[in-house]
Structure formats: C-alpha cells, structure tokens
Amino acid sequence: MWQNRVRRAKGFDYLGYQRYLITLTTRLRARSFADPQEAGALSAQIGPFFAARHFDVLAYCVMPDHVHLLLEGTSDDADLREAVRSWKQRTGYDWKQRTGMQLWQPGFHDRVMREGDDTRLVVRYILHNPVRAGLVMDARRYPWSGSSQYTFEELLEHAGDWAPEWKS
C-alpha cells in the first residue's frame, strides 16, 4: 500500500548543525491526536526526546492527524534520520501497545532549511496550522504547539504579525 515513500535529499547526510521542517502523518490520516490526552502526552515528550539526540525543537505543532517539527541540530553528530526513526519507533510502539493499531505512515517529509531561508515564515506556518485548519481562531489558544527553547509569546513575536487571508 505504501509504495511511494518520501525520499531524502540525494547526497545530503542529514548530520550536524542543520535546521529542518519535518512533517509526520498518521497512518491513513487517522485523527489519533484529536484526543487531548494523546496530544498532550505526545507534546510533552517531544522536547526531551529530541534534546537527548542533539536537537533543539524550535517549534512544534501536534495536529489531529499529523505533527510538524522545526528541529535544529546542536552538535556535529546530530543525526536527523536516526532521531526521527527512533521517535516514530518509540511513539508507534507505545501506541500499538495501547490501541493495537499502527500510528505512523511510513517515512516523513522534510525540508532542509538553507542559508537565506526565513525561519520566521516556518515558525508562522507551524503555529498557525491549527488556525488554518479551523481548530482555533487564535494560535495562542491551541495547547499542542510550542517550543523547547522559547515561550509561545517569544515564538509569536519572532514570527511577526500574521492573520488569515480572509481577515486581511
């Protein structure tokens, strides 16, 4: 069924001091994190898990059927592929033990941030994902997004002003 896995950038090693926008999708887009307890439990372990693997979580958002992470390597041996593989394996195993079902779709989508990319736009995209999805009217009211490095207010300040197009 999952024949077309997302391929990583050819010739790029995904190691070291890099920034990445990562999107992971639940299997068959199941709304696995619509349950506040599930979303809260997943959100709480994102920062510590990735910190132990040499990544800062600059911003994250746990949506009902997917997760966005803006990660930044903090050492030469920060290995994105291994960190994401391990996280999916651990969270997927725990999920299967509780529910008997598979949690994640195979693979993940990544965007390697390049010199000159505006990280503020990525932070804005992540924080306002629940607003665009109609889950909340104000990003500050969505409890399953944040950062391991910054307060939500600091993130919003860094991201600048933003309003949905229909409110402009």
C-alpha positions in Angstrom: 0.0 0.0 0.0 2.8 2.5 0.9 4.9 2.0 -2.2 5.9 5.7 -2.7 8.0 6.6 0.3 9.3 10.1 0.5 13.0 10.1 -0.4 15.6 12.1 1.4 17.7 14.7 -0.5 20.3 12.9 -2.6 23.8 13.4 -1.4 22.8 15.2 1.8 23.9 13.5 5.0 21.3 15.0 7.5 24.0 15.3 10.1 25.2 18.2 12.2 24.1 21.8 12.7 21.2 22.0 10.3 17.6 23.1 10.6 14.7 21.0 9.3 11.0 21.3 8.9 9.6 17.8 9.5 6.1 16.6 8.9 4.9 13.2 10.1 1.5 11.9 9.2 -0.6 9.3 11.0 -1.5 6.1 9.2 -4.4 6.7 6.8 -4.7 10.2 8.2 -6.4 8.8 11.3 -7.2 11.6 13.8 -5.1 9.9 16.5 -4.3 13.1 18.3 -7.8 14.6 18.4 -7.9 13.2 21.9 -6.5 15.8 24.2 -4.8 13.2 26.4 -3.0 11.7 23.4 -2.0 15.1 22.0 -0.8 16.2 25.4 1.3 13.1 26.1 2.9 13.3 22.7 3.6 17.1 23.0 5.2 16.6 26.5 7.8 14.2 25.3 8.9 16.0 22.0 11.4 18.3 23.6 13.2 15.9 25.9 13.3 13.1 23.3 15.0 15.3 20.6 17.2 17.1 23.1 18.7 13.7 24.1 19.5 13.2 20.4 21.2 16.7 20.0 18.3 18.7 18.5 16.5 21.8 19.7 12.8 21.9 18.9 12.4 25.4 17.7 8.7 25.0 17.1 6.2 22.1 17.0 2.5 21.5 16.5 0.6 18.3 17.1 -2.4 18.3 14.9 -5.1 15.6 15.0 -3.6 13.7 12.0 0.0 15.0 11.7 2.9 16.6 13.5 5.1 19.5 12.4 8.6 19.9 13.9 11.2 22.6 13.3 14.4 21.0 14.5 17.9 22.3 14.7 21.0 20.1 15.2 23.1 21.2 18.2 26.2 19.0 17.6 28.2 17.5 14.8 26.7 14.1 15.5 23.0 15.2 15.4 21.5 12.7 13.0 18.1 13.7 11.8 17.2 10.4 10.1 18.1 8.4 13.2 16.3 10.8 15.6 13.1 10.7 13.6 13.3 7.0 13.0 13.7 6.4 16.8 10.9 8.8 17.7 8.5 7.2 15.3 9.5 3.7 16.5 9.1 4.6 20.2 5.8 6.5 19.9 4.5 3.9 17.4 5.3 1.0 19.7 3.7 2.7 22.7 0.6 3.5 20.5 0.3 -0.1 19.3 0.6 -1.4 22.8 -2.4 0.8 23.9 -4.6 0.6 20.8 -3.4 -2.4 18.8 -3.1 -0.1 15.8 -0.3 1.3 13.7 0.3 5.0 14.4 2.5 6.5 11.7 2.5 6.4 7.9 5.9 5.2 6.7 8.6 7.9 6.1 8.3 11.6 6.8 8.5 14.8 4.8 11.5 17.1 5.4 12.6 20.5 4.2 16.2 21.2 4.8 16.5 24.9 5.7 19.1 26.6 3.7 21.1 29.8 4.2 18.8 32.6 3.5 15.6 30.7 4.3 13.4 32.8 6.5 12.8 30.7 9.7 10.2 33.2 10.8 7.9 32.0 7.9 8.3 28.4 9.0 7.5 29.2 12.6 4.5 31.2 11.5 3.4 28.3 9.3 3.7 25.8 12.2 2.0 28.0 14.8 -0.9 29.0 12.6 -1.6 25.4 11.3 -4.5 25.0 13.8 -5.9 28.3 12.8 -5.9 27.4 9.1 -7.5 24.1 10.0 -10.3 25.8 11.8 -9.5 24.3 15.2 -9.0 27.7 16.9 -9.3 31.3 16.0 -6.1 32.4 17.7 -2.9 30.3 17.7 -2.3 31.1 21.4 -5.4 29.1 22.2 -4.1 25.8 20.7 -2.5 23.8 23.6 -0.5 21.4 21.5 2.1 23.7 19.9 5.2 25.4 21.3 9.0 25.1 21.5 11.6 23.5 23.8 13.6 26.8 23.5 11.1 29.6 23.6 7.9 30.6 25.2 4.8 30.8 22.9 4.9 34.6 23.1 8.5 34.7 22.1 7.7 32.5 19.1 4.8 34.7 18.0 7.0 37.8 18.4 9.7 36.2 16.3 7.1 35.1 13.7 5.7 38.6 13.4 2.2 39.6 12.7 0.1 37.2 10.7 -3.6 37.0 10.0 -5.6 34.6 7.8 -6.2 36.0 4.4 -9.9 36.2 4.9 -9.3 38.7 7.8 -6.9 41.0 5.9 
